[in-house]
Amino acid sequence: MTTELLTDIRDGVLVMTLNRPAARNAMNRSLSHEVAAALDLLEQRADLRAAILTGAGGHFCSGMDLKAFVRGEMPQVEGRGFGGLTSRPPAKPLIAAVEGYALAGGFEMVLACDLVIASREAAFGLPEVKRGLAATAGGLIRLPQRIPYHVAMQYVLTGDLLPATRAYELGLVNALTAPGASLDTALALAHRMIQNGPLALIAAKRVVRESRDWSEDEALERQGCYTDAVLASDDGKEGARAFAEKRPPVWKGA
């Protein structure tokens, strides 16, 4: 990998840092492929239980690199979408740690994450309409699922900035931090999550993400496709034993 994406493993958590600070971490083709490769690593390695996506230089991501776009370069990865993420987020938990701007495709990458930690001074937005473009990496679909319809429509149609403080009020942001502290807060949250069973985390995430399209009549039956294997797993039995024996569980991921 080049230095456009910095990766660091911290006690089972993969930290991915977009590293184009001079361009406010605007996404180009090479960076997109590096993110996709890092997510492949996350999926493949059993010792990696969760991931954090953040940006260097005081900003998360300003979206697509427009200079590269004019040259005909698209920051897409086949099968994974914009930034190597938006079309196929990982099965394991992914947290966005946001400082500064998360705009356009950068905001769409945030919306593809499972949890969002943001500096009080951060700001989000889908300004594509201001440039005669469209947010095609999931923002127009995911934002109205996260916040009230009319509020989402206001930000979609005006392209205005959504301050992190307002995003927190709307439930889009899990926690606000002092400037520069979003990554540490995200790491603390990730390490709390990965104390839990790895199979259970993956199954729970999958049911939550997919069940919005299920009818009430079929929901309980369909979730069993993912949860039955967890209940029958060695980890499921280990969790029960550990509780009865008043000790921390030792997960095997099986």
Secondary structure per residue as TSV (DSSP state, phi and psi in degrees):
chain	resnum	aa	ss	phi	psi
A	1	M	-	360.0	150.2
A	2	T	-	-86.6	-178.5
A	3	T	T	-84.0	8.8
A	4	E	T	-69.6	-21.7
A	5	L	E	-130.6	121.7
A	6	L	E	-96.3	134.0
A	7	T	E	-124.1	144.7
A	8	D	E	-149.0	135.9
A	9	I	E	-104.9	122.3
A	10	R	E	-123.7	94.4
A	11	D	T	51.5	53.8
A	12	G	T	89.6	-1.7
A	13	V	E	-112.9	125.9
A	14	L	E	-88.4	118.0
A	15	V	E	-100.2	121.8
A	16	M	E	-112.8	121.4
A	17	T	E	-116.7	115.1
A	18	L	E	-65.0	127.1
A	19	N	-	-128.7	62.5
A	20	R	-	-128.1	59.3
A	21	P	G	-60.0	-31.4
A	22	A	G	-64.2	-24.1
A	23	A	G	-109.6	22.5
A	24	R	T	50.3	37.4
A	25	N	T	59.4	32.1
A	26	A	-	-57.5	143.6
A	27	M	B	-89.6	124.1
A	28	N	-	-115.7	-178.0
A	29	R	H	-63.3	-45.4
A	30	S	H	-65.8	-40.7
A	31	L	H	-65.4	-38.6
A	32	S	H	-58.3	-43.2
A	33	H	H	-69.2	-32.5
A	34	E	H	-68.3	-40.0
A	35	V	H	-62.5	-44.4
A	36	A	H	-60.0	-41.9
A	37	A	H	-65.3	-38.8
A	38	A	H	-65.8	-38.6
A	39	L	H	-68.4	-35.1
A	40	D	H	-60.9	-42.0
A	41	L	H	-61.7	-42.7
A	42	L	H	-57.4	-44.6
A	43	E	H	-68.4	-34.3
A	44	Q	H	-81.7	-31.0
A	45	R	-	-96.1	120.2
A	46	A	T	-66.3	-25.6
A	47	D	T	-78.4	-10.9
A	48	L	-	-95.7	117.8
A	49	R	-	-107.2	-19.8
A	50	A	E	-160.4	169.2
A	51	A	E	-141.5	157.4
A	52	I	E	-126.6	136.4
A	53	L	E	-113.8	126.6
A	54	T	E	-144.5	-178.0
A	55	G	E	-131.5	153.4
A	56	A	S	-89.8	159.4
A	57	G	T	75.5	19.1
A	58	G	T	88.3	5.7
A	59	H	-	-136.4	154.5
A	60	F	S	-81.5	-72.3
A	61	C	B	-165.3	130.1
A	62	S	-	-88.2	7.2
A	63	G	-	103.0	-152.9
A	64	M	B	-70.4	140.5
A	65	D	-	-71.0	103.8
A	66	L	H	-68.3	-30.2
A	67	K	H	-64.8	-41.0
A	68	A	H	-67.6	-36.7
A	69	F	H	-60.9	-44.0
A	70	V	H	-61.1	-32.0
A	71	R	T	-78.5	-1.0
A	72	G	T	94.7	9.0
A	73	E	-	-93.4	129.6
A	74	M	-	-111.5	132.9
A	75	P	-	-85.1	56.1
A	76	Q	E	-115.1	151.2
A	77	V	E	-125.6	125.2
A	78	E	T	-56.4	128.4
A	79	G	T	88.7	-21.1
A	80	R	T	-117.6	-17.9
A	81	G	E	83.6	-160.2
A	82	F	E	-59.6	134.8
A	83	G	T	64.7	14.3
A	84	G	T	70.5	18.8
A	85	L	T	-138.4	-45.9
A	86	T	T	-66.5	-29.2
A	87	S	T	-83.6	-25.9
A	88	R	S	-145.0	82.4
A	89	P	-	-62.4	158.1
A	90	P	-	-69.6	158.6
A	91	A	S	-69.8	-29.0
A	92	K	S	-85.2	158.4
A	93	P	-	-60.2	140.1
A	94	L	E	-131.7	126.0
A	95	I	E	-112.0	135.5
A	96	A	E	-93.9	128.7
A	97	A	E	-111.7	108.2
A	98	V	E	-111.2	123.5
A	99	E	-	-117.5	149.0
A	100	G	S	62.0	-135.2
A	101	Y	E	-91.8	137.3
A	102	A	E	-127.0	94.2
A	103	L	E	-120.7	152.1
A	104	A	T	50.6	-123.4
A	105	G	H	-60.0	-27.8
A	106	G	H	-63.6	-41.2
A	107	F	H	-67.4	-37.8
A	108	E	H	-65.1	-32.6
A	109	M	H	-67.0	-40.1
A	110	V	H	-59.4	-44.3
A	111	L	H	-66.1	-20.5
A	112	A	T	-82.5	-9.8
A	113	C	S	-84.4	165.6
A	114	D	S	-89.9	-30.6
A	115	L	E	-139.7	155.5
A	116	V	E	-134.0	122.2
A	117	I	E	-111.3	133.2
A	118	A	E	-140.4	144.9
A	119	S	E	-63.9	147.4
A	120	R	T	-59.8	-22.4
A	121	E	T	-95.5	3.7
A	122	A	-	-73.5	163.0
A	123	A	E	-148.8	144.6
A	124	F	E	-116.4	162.8
A	125	G	E	177.9	155.3
A	126	L	-	-119.9	79.6
A	127	P	G	-85.1	13.0
A	128	E	G	-55.0	-38.0
A	129	V	G	-61.5	-28.3
A	130	K	G	-67.8	-20.0
A	131	R	G	-108.3	9.0
A	132	G	T	72.6	21.4
A	133	L	-	-113.9	-177.4
A	134	A	-	-131.2	146.1
A	135	A	-	-81.5	99.3
A	136	T	T	-104.8	6.1
A	137	A	T	-104.6	28.7
A	138	G	T	105.5	-9.2
A	139	G	H	-63.5	-40.6
A	140	L	H	-69.3	-21.2
A	141	I	H	-93.4	-46.2
A	142	R	H	-79.5	-34.9
A	143	L	H	-60.7	-44.8
A	144	P	H	-67.1	-14.5
A	145	Q	H	-82.0	-19.7
A	146	R	H	-98.4	-31.8
A	147	I	S	-132.0	166.6
A	148	P	-	-55.5	147.0
A	149	Y	H	-54.5	-52.8
A	150	H	H	-67.3	-33.3
A	151	V	H	-67.9	-44.7
A	152	A	H	-59.3	-44.1
A	153	M	H	-62.1	-36.6
A	154	Q	H	-59.5	-48.0
A	155	Y	H	-72.3	-32.3
A	156	V	H	-67.6	-43.3
A	157	L	H	-85.6	-22.9
A	158	T	H	-94.0	-26.8
A	159	G	-	72.8	13.0
A	160	D	-	-70.0	159.3
A	161	L	-	-73.6	141.7
A	162	L	E	-106.9	105.4
A	163	P	E	-63.1	147.9
A	164	A	H	-59.2	-35.7
A	165	T	H	-62.3	-40.6
A	166	R	H	-70.2	-39.8
A	167	A	H	-60.8	-36.5
A	168	Y	H	-66.0	-42.7
A	169	E	H	-60.4	-33.5
A	170	L	T	-83.9	-5.6
A	171	G	T	87.8	6.9
A	172	L	S	-78.4	-28.2
A	173	V	-	-110.6	132.1
A	174	N	S	-74.7	-39.3
A	175	A	E	-152.8	143.6
A	176	L	E	-100.9	146.0
A	177	T	E	-131.7	169.0
A	178	A	-	-65.8	153.6
A	179	P	T	-54.3	132.7
A	180	G	T	88.3	-3.7
A	181	A	-	-107.2	3.6
A	182	S	H	-65.5	-38.0
A	183	L	H	-66.8	-44.9
A	184	D	H	-61.0	-40.8
A	185	T	H	-66.9	-40.0
A	186	A	H	-64.8	-39.4
A	187	L	H	-62.7	-42.9
A	188	A	H	-61.7	-41.3
A	189	L	H	-66.4	-43.6
A	190	A	H	-61.1	-42.0
A	191	H	H	-69.4	-28.9
A	192	R	H	-65.8	-42.7
A	193	M	H	-65.3	-42.2
A	194	I	T	-79.6	2.3
A	195	Q	T	-71.8	-16.7
A	196	N	S	-87.2	168.9
A	197	G	-	-62.7	130.7
A	198	P	H	-63.0	-40.3
A	199	L	H	-67.1	-37.7
A	200	A	H	-65.3	-39.4
A	201	L	H	-62.1	-46.0
A	202	I	H	-65.1	-43.5
A	203	A	H	-65.8	-42.8
A	204	A	H	-62.6	-45.1
A	205	K	H	-60.7	-43.2
A	206	R	H	-64.7	-43.1
A	207	V	H	-63.9	-45.5
A	208	V	H	-61.2	-43.8
A	209	R	H	-69.7	-38.7
A	210	E	H	-91.4	-22.3
A	211	S	G	-72.4	-13.5
A	212	R	G	-63.3	-19.6
A	213	D	G	-97.6	-0.1
A	214	W	S	-91.5	145.7
A	215	S	-	-76.2	159.9
A	216	E	H	-61.3	-35.6
A	217	D	H	-66.8	-34.3
A	218	E	H	-98.1	-10.0
A	219	A	H	-60.7	-49.5
A	220	L	H	-64.0	-37.6
A	221	E	H	-69.7	-42.1
A	222	R	H	-69.0	-34.4
A	223	Q	H	-64.9	-25.9
A	224	G	H	-61.5	-24.4
A	225	C	H	-60.6	-26.8
A	226	Y	H	-104.9	-34.9
A	227	T	H	-88.7	-25.2
A	228	D	H	-60.8	-41.3
A	229	A	H	-66.3	-32.6
A	230	V	H	-66.2	-45.1
A	231	L	H	-63.5	-31.2
A	232	A	T	-90.2	-2.6
A	233	S	S	-77.3	163.5
A	234	D	H	-61.2	-37.4
A	235	D	H	-62.9	-37.7
A	236	G	H	-61.0	-41.0
A	237	K	H	-70.8	-37.9
A	238	E	H	-64.1	-39.3
A	239	G	H	-61.3	-42.0
A	240	A	H	-67.7	-41.9
A	241	R	H	-63.4	-44.3
A	242	A	H	-62.7	-38.8
A	243	F	H	-63.2	-46.0
A	244	A	H	-65.2	-34.1
A	245	E	H	-92.1	1.9
A	246	K	T	55.4	52.2
A	247	R	S	-141.1	161.8
A	248	P	-	-68.1	140.8
A	249	P	-	-72.1	152.7
A	250	V	-	-112.8	101.7
A	251	W	-	-81.4	143.1
A	252	K	-	-113.3	-11.7
A	253	G	-	70.1	27.6
A	254	A	-	-146.4	360.0
